[in-house]
Every structure is written in structure tokens, then in C-alpha cells.
């Protein structure tokens, strides 16, 4: 009688595990199909930002199938994982080593969150980093008083606060020789600084999140502008900001025709909701023209924001 009870329990357990695995497999199939259709609809494109999470789910399905020895379903799981592995490969596989020449500069790109409840903590952290260039996003009117220490520390500044979540400020130790802010939709900062006696171009961006067809189109228009700028800019170019897009989205790829992504080879490095297992994704980026090289890149603390800052050391590429 006891033997039959144990056997029944094992059968129930196996069926439960199989049921969970099949549910996970079906969800993985649906999500993978949606990512394949990313170019056709904004919602499908959003799913591409969660490829690591989808892969994690498929790994969990594989473990469940291995536990109950359902080998025949494993090739299907592997097949579903392939497009995600291909998409994230550049973030995992290190790129070629590039030699640098001359002194470097330190840059911070940081979405500080308009409604940050500890703004002074964020400002103090920026001051501690003592970067040469600082791009701050989501600078609302309420941030004016908190930013005074930065005004005293940096002799050059471009500021465009707003009443929504799309204000920005750019601080520089290097002389700013040219500056424009396109405010037709969401601010697009373009500036040039004098770096070692030659111009260095910086673009600071924060397009709207692609929730809905209109917003997705507006965000992609910003990406088109970056792509066009990189194609014609004669000076070395840095593009930084909150892109509201991950590197493995098809919308991101055209910008890499004349720019390289400094996150390549760094693995999974989320910058938005960094420590959340389901929502943490890398949507803050630093792109460089081929004449520049990133010597070091790290993700800093949130300091009350929902984003984590990017801190990077940049130098000229050796000829």
C-alpha cells in the first residue's frame, strides 16, 4: 500500500513538472515568434528587449525536461534559443583589441530620474567621479538648486530643463565651441568641445519610450538622425544617453554602421531597473565613432534613479 502511494506521488510529480515544462515551452515559442516579427509591429519589437529573460526561461524548461528525462523535446528548446543567442552574441563575445593613443577623457551618461527623491545623492556621486564630460537626463525644473555644485565645478555647460521627463544638462571641463539643442520633439543635444586642440563631437539623446506606433516612430526618427550624423560628422563622435532600446533590437542596428557599441563583450549589463530579474535591461548606451576607443566602461550606482549611470574612459584610436 505504501509502495503504491509513493508511486502515485512520483507520477503526479512527473506530470506536474511536465505540465510546467510544456507551459514554459509554449510561452517561449510565442515570445520567440514575436521577436521574429519585430520589424512589423512596435509591440513585437519591445519583446526583443527581453532576450536574456527569454533565454533564462528556456534554460529553466530544459532543466525540467532533463529532470523527468523527456529528451525528445530538448532539440525544440535549443531551436527556440538560437535566434536569441545570435542576437546577444555581440554582448557576450569580446570584440577585437584596439590600441589607444594620447590621453583619455572620462565621461558620465546618467538618467537621474525627474522624480528622484535623493537628488543630492546623485549630484554628489557625479562630483566624486570628477569626469571631464557629464550628460544628465530627466532634468526637471526642480533640479535647478541641486545642480549648483556642478555649476561651480564645471566651467562649461549646456542646460535645457523641462517640465516633463525629457530635460537635459551637459557639463564639460573642456571648452564648448559649438552647441545646439533640437527641441522639435524630444531634445537632441549636439555639441563640440576642444579636446587636445581638435574638435570632439558629442550627441546627447533621450527619445521617448516606444509604447505605441507613434512613439515607436518618434524614437526611430531619433535613431535615424544619429545614423545620418555619424555618416557625415568629420570630428570624432560620442553618442550617449537613454535610448529606450536594447542593443539586440533591430531598431538599434543601423546606428552601428559608423559607430561601435562600447557595451560589446561586457555581458549582460542592464542599466534600467538593474537588479530586477524580469525587467532589468540595458537601454542606456555609449556609442563611439571608429576613431575613438573605450578603455574602460562600468555601470555606476542608481543613487535614487531607476537608471544606473554609464562611466567610461575614452581615448583616440592609435593610427
N, C-alpha and C positions, 0 to 999 in steps of 0.2 A: 504493500500500500504506500509506504514511504517512497519507494523507488518510482512508482507511477507519479507521485506528487512532484518529485524532483524533475522527472522527465517532462511533465506538463509545464512546469515553471520554465524549463530551458526552452521549450517550444514557443511559449508566449514571449520570452525574452528575445529569441531569434526573430520572431515575427515583428516585434516592436522595433528592433534595430533595422530590419529590412524595410519596414514602413518608413522610418525616419530617413534612411538612405535614399529611398525612392522619391520621397518628398523633396529632399535636398537636390537630387539629380534633376527632377523636373524644374525646380526653381533655377538651377544652374543652366539648363537648356534654354529656358525662357530669357534669362538675362543675357546669355551669350548671343542669342538671336537678336536681341535688341541692340547690342553693341555693333553687330554687323550692319544694322540699318542706321547707324549713327549719322550718316550724311543725309539721310532722308527726313529726319524729324528731330526737333530740339530735345524731346524727352529721351529718345534713344541715345543722343549724344551725351546727355547727363549721366546715363548708366556707365559710359566708358570711364568716368572718373573714379569708379569703384572697382577697378580690375583686381587690385590686390585683395579686396574683401571677397570678391567672387572666387578668386583662386583659393583663399583660405577656406571658403565653404566647400569647394571641390576636394580639397585635401581632407576635410572632415568626412565627406561622403566616402572617399577612398578608404579611410581608416575603418569606418563602419562596415564597408563591404569586406575588407580584409578580416575583420573580427568574426564575421559569420561565413567567411570563405566563399563569397559569391564572386569568383574570379572573372566570370564572363562579362560582367558589367564594367570592369575596370578600364578596358580599352575605350569605352564611351566617355568615361570621365576624363581620360587623358586627351581624347579628341576635343572635348569641350575646353580644356585648359590651354590648348595650343594657341588660339588667337590672342589670349590674354598674355601668355608668356612672350609671344612675339612683340606685342605692344610695349611691354615693360622692360624688355631686354636692354635697351639703351640706358635705363636707370640702374641696371644691375651690373652690366659688363663695362668695365672702365674703358675710357677712350684712350687714344694714343697720347703718350707723354709729349708735352710741348715745352721747349726751353723758353725761359723768360730773359728779358734784358732790361737793365736800368732799375731804378727804384720803383717800389709799388705804392699803391694807394689803398686805403681802407674805406669800404662803402657799407652803409646800412640801408636796407629797404624794409619798412616796417608799417604795417597797417595797425594803428594804435587803438582803433575802435572808438567811434564818436562818443559812445555812452560809457567809456571806460570809467570805472568807479575809483581807480587809483592812478590818475594821470601823472601825478608827480613821480610815482614809482617808475613809470615808463620813461619819463624825461630824464630822471636820474641815471637810469641804466644807459640811455643813449650817451649821456655825458661821460660816463665811465669808459665807454668804448673808445672815445676820442677819435672817431672816424674822420676821414677827410671830406667825405660826401655823405649826406643823410637825406633820404627820401622818406617823408612821413605821409601816410594816407589816412583818410577819415578824420581830417582836421576840421572840426566844427568851430563855431564862434566861441563856444565855451572854453576852448583850449587856449585862448589868447594869453591869459595870465600865466598859465602853466608853462608856456613856451619861452617866457622871458629869459631863463637861464641859457637857452640855446641861442637867443639873440645876442647875448653877451659873449658867448663862446665862439660863434661863427660870424666872421665879418661880412659874409655874402649870403643873401637869402632871396628866394622867390616864394611868395606866400599867396595862397588862394583859398581861404576858408569859405565854407558854405554852410547853409542851414540843414543840409541833408548829410548823407554818408559819403560824399564824394569831394570833400575839400582836400587840399594837399599843401605841403610845405617842403621846400628843398633848401637845405643848408650846405654851405661849402666853405672850406678853408682856402680853396683856390679861387682866384678872381673869375667871376662870371662875366663873360664877354658878350654873351648873347642869350636872350630868354624870351620865350613866347609860351602862352597857355591858350590852347584851343578850347573854348568853352561851348562849342555848338551843342554838344550832348553832355558827355562826361569829360572832365578836364584831362587834357593831354599835354603834359609838360615837355617842352623841348628847350634845352639849354646847352650852352657851350662854356667850358671852363678852360683856363690856361694851365696846362699841365706840362711841366718841363719845357716851357717855351713853345708849345704847339697845342692846337685845339683838341679838346676831347668832348665829344657829344654825349649828352645824356637825355634819354626819354623816360619820363615817369608816367605810368599808366594805371588806371583803375576802372576798367569797363564794368558795366552793370552785370549782375548775375544773369545767366541765360535762361531765366524761368519764363517761358512763353516764346512764341515765334518772334515777336517784335524785339524783345530784349536780347534774344539769341542773335538776331541780325545786327543789332547795335553793337554787341560785343565783338562779333566777327568783323564789323567795319573798322573797329579799333585795331584788330589784328591785321587787316588789310593795310591800314595806314603804317603800322610797324614794318610790314613786309616791304612796302614801297620805300619807306625811309631808309631801311637797311640796304636797299638796292642802289640808292643814289648818293648816300652820305659818304663824303670823302674822308672825313675825320674818323678816327676810331670811335665806335659807338657802344654805349651801355644802355640797355633797356631793362628797367626794373619796375616792380610793382605787384599789385594784386591783380592777376589776370582772370580770376574766376574761371579757371580752366586748368586741367592737369596736362602733363606732357604727353600722355597716351591718348588724348582726344584727337581725332582727325582735324579739328579746327586749329590745333596748335602747330601742326606740322609745316604749313607754308612759311611761317616765320623763320624756320631753320634753314632756309635756302641760303641766306647770307649771314646768319647768326648761329652761334652754338650755345647750347644749354649747359650752364655750369652745374646743374644737378646730375649730369650724366655720370654714371658709375658710383653714385652716392647711396644707392639702395632706396629703400622706402623711407622718405624723409618728409612726412606731412607737415604743413605749416598752418593749416586751418583745423581747429579742434584736434590738435596734435596727438593728444593722448586718448582720444575716443576710438575704441576698436572698430566701430561701424562707420563713423563719419569723418575720421581723420584723413585728409587728402592734401597733396601738395598743389596749392593754387597760387602761391607767391613765387615769383621767378626772377632770375637774373640771367639775361642773355647778353652775349658779347659778340662783337664783330671778330673776324678771324685774326685781326692784327693785335688782339688782346688775349691774355691768358689768365685764368683764375688759379692763383697759387694756393688758396685755402678758402674753404666755404663751410660755414656752420650755421645751425639753427639756434637762435637765442631763446631766452625765456619769454613767456607771454606778458608778464607784468600787467595783468588785468585785461588784456585784449583776448579776443577769440582767435587771433592770429599770432604766430611766432615770427620774429624778425629773421631776415637773412643777413649775415655778416660775411663779407668776403674781402680777400686781399687780391688786388688786380694789378697786373703789370703788362708791359708791352711784350709782344712775342719777339723772340730773337730772330734776326734775319738770317 
